Amino acid sequence: MPDSRYSDLDRPPLSEAALNRALVRPGSLWTGVTVVESTGSTNADLAVLAQQGAAEGTVLVAEEQQAGRGRLGRAWSAPARSSLIVSVLLRPEPPIATHGWLPLLFGVAAASAVRRLGEVDVRLKWPNDLLIGDRKLAGVLAERVEGAVIVGMGLNVSLRADELPVTTATSLALQESACLDRDPLLRAVLREVESHYADWSEAGGDADQAGLRAAYQASSATIGREVRVELPGDRFLTGRATGVDASGRLELTAEGRDHALSAGDVVHLRPSA
């Protein structure tokens, strides 16, 4: 049965029932987990549900994604059941000016969970990539939909070298992670997100009071590096990343000036560059 969900024993399917039993409980952020075989984009599907009034804490997981999107409209694809593809629906109460922290919060949570289970050194490239060394392990994308925020992640788990979408990517399998089981990985990520989101919400979106800015900076692969930041309008700045400010913007010293960037594509430069 070449089309069976169980045809590749190294890539077993996720159990929707097991995930709901583990994650959905009284007082939990997570209100329901749906696992689909294939979809165009979990973020796009969840955006439709948000417009229809879906509850905060709705989680959508896809075994395969046909039209996944990263930042700047980049495609993100992988073989079925080789990645962790998940989107969550949040309806944050803190002021909208603080919502830029949500993709960073998700990145902090995911990196922490994968470090703990996989025993690999996962770091964060501003604003929303997870790296091992200089190779991309995962990407996070947040989108606003009528008062809700959809945050999605695609994390490479069992991809082999010849399956990587780009040569600068990697996977947990290629990094010899201690855990390649997507079920405990997903549970750990969502529990970490829930914990950080609760702290951030209780602090009214204040990333310093919630400890979020400190946690992000401690996990950053960007801070302290020489970087080139590609900006809208075919502009770029080259300088040293010095930190992340209270709004989640990248602090950069370039051309003799200090900058705070809310958007841009960061390229880490080698020390000799």
N, C-alpha and C positions, 0 to 999 in steps of 0.2 A: 504494500500500500504506500506508494511514493508520496501521496498527499496527506498521509496520516499525521496528526499532531505528534504522534509518538515515533515517527519514522527515524528521527535523529535522537538517539538515547543520550547524547551529550548535551542536548538542548531540550529538556523536558518542558511541557507547558506549565503555565501558572494555574493555580486553582483559585477561581473567584471565591468559592465558598470558604476555603481555608483562610484567604486573606481577610474576608469580612469577619470571620470568627475571631481572628487575631487582632484586628484593628478597630472595628466598630463596636463601641461599648458606651454605656451611659457616661456623659461628661467628656467624651473624646471629641476632638476636632473632626475626626473622620466620620462621615455620615453614610458612606456607601462606596464600595469599590466595584467597578465594572471592568471585566477583562474581555476584550474583543480580539478576534483572530487577526483582522487586518483593517486598516482604515487609512484615509489620506493623511490626516493630521489629528492627533489627540487634542492639541490646543484648539484647532478649528471646531472640532466636534463639541468640546466642552464650552466653547464660546456660545454655540447655539443653545446648549442647555442652560447656560447662565441667562441668556435673554428670555428663556422660558420660565425663569424663576427657580432654577435648581438651587439646592441648599448649599451653604458654605460647607466645605469638607467633602464635596463630591470628588471622587478620584476615578480617572479613566486610564486604563493600562491597555496597550496594544502589543500583541505578539509580533506584529509587523506593521510598518508604517510606509505608505507609498509616496506620500508627498510631505514628508517632514521638513520643517524649516528651522534654520538657525538664525543668528543675527544677520542683518543686511540681506535677508531673503535667500541665504545660502541653503542648498539642498542638504538633507541629512537622511541617509538610507543605510540599511543593513539587512542581512538575511534574517528570515523569520526566527524568532526566539533566541537570537544571538545577542540582544541588547535589552536593557531595561528602558522601556519607553513609557513615560508616565506624565500625566498632567493633573493638576489639582486646582480646584476652584476655591478662591478665598474672597471673603467680603469684609475687608479690614475696616475696623472702627477708627484707628488713628487718622489724623489729617492726611489729605491726599498728598501734601508736600513730602510726607515721609515714605510714600509707597515705593519710591525708587530703591529702598532697602530690600524689598521682597525677593528679587532674584538673587541678591547677594546673600540674604538669609538662607535661601534654598541651597545655594552653593556651599555655604558654611556647613549646613546640616548634612548634605550629601558627602562632602569631603570627610567629615568626622566619622560618619557611618562606615564609609568604605575603608578608611584607614583602620578602623577598629576591627572590622570583620576580615578585610583582605590582607591586613598587615603589610600594606604598601603605602609609600609616602605620597599622598595626594595633596596637591597644592592648588591655589586659585589664581588664575590669570584674570585681571580686571577686564570687564566687569563680571563675566559669567561663564568662564571655561574652567573645567577641572583638568589639571595636568598631572602626569607622572614624568618627572624630568622636564623635557621641553616638548613632550608629545601630548596631544589632546586625548583625554579619556572620555570627557562628557561635555555637553553644552547645555546651558539653561536659557530659556526664553520666556519672558513675562510680557503679557499683553493685557491692556485694560478693556473691559467690556461692560459698559453701562453700570458703573459703580462696583463691578466685580473685577478681580484680577485673576487671570489664568496664568499659572506658572508651570512650564513643562520642562522635562529633562530627557535627553537621550544619552545613555551611558553604555559604552561598549563593554560587553562582558566576555563572550566566548569567541569573538571574531579572530580568525587567523590572519596572518600577514597579507595573504592574497585577497582577503575580503575587506580590508580597510578602505574606506572611501577616499582617503588621501594618505600620502606617505608620511605626513606629519602627525597622524593619529596613532593610537595604541589601544589596547584592550586589557582587561584584567587577566585574561589567559596569557597574553604575551608578556605580562609583567609578573607572571607566576604568583598570582594572588592566592592567598590561603582559602578564599571563598569564591566559588564561581556559580553558586546556587542563587538564582535571581529572587527566589522567595524570601529567604532571610535578608538579602540585601535590600529588597523593597521595603520590608517591614522596618528594618533599621533606619533607612532614609526617612520614611514617613514619621516614625516616632521622634527622630531628631528634629524634623521640621516642626512637628507639633510642639515640642518643648521650646524651641527658639521663638516660634510664633506667639506662644503664650506669654513669654517674657517680654517680647517686643510690644505686644498689644497692651499688656499691663503697664508698660512704661509709656504708653501713649505715643508710640512710634519713636521714642528717644533712643537712638542706637547706642549711645554711651551708657545711659542708665540701664539698658537691657543687657549690656556687656557684648552687644553684637559687633560694634566697631572694633573692639579689642580682639574678639574672636576672628573677625575677618582679617585684620592686619597680621595676626599671628599665623594665619594659614596662607598668606599671600606669597605668590611667587613673583609678583610684579614689583612690590615695594622694595626699594633699594637697587633696582635694576636700571640700566640704561635702556630706554625704550624709544620706539618711534610710534607716534599716535597718528593714525590716518583720520582726518577730520572731514566732515561734509564739505563739498565744494572743491574736492581734489587738493585740499590743504593738508599739511602735516607738521607736527612738532617733534623734535628729537631732544631728549633730555633725560633727567633722572627722576624716576617716580619716588616720591618721598612719603606718601601716605594716602589715606582716604579720609575725606573730611566728614563732618557730622551729617551731611546729606548723602553720603555715599559716592561723592565725586572724587575722581582721581586727582591727587595733588602732584603737580609736575613742575620741576624747575628746568626751564629751557630758555635759551637766548637771553640769559640774564634776568629773567622774570619768573615769578611764581604764577602758575595757572591752576585752575580748578575745572576739570573737564567732566561734563555730565554724559557725554557720548563720544565714541571714537573706537577705532579698531587698533588694538595694541599689538605691536610686534616687539618681542623681547630681543634685544641686540646682544651679541656676544661681547665679552669684555674688550676684545681687540677692535670692535667696530667703531 
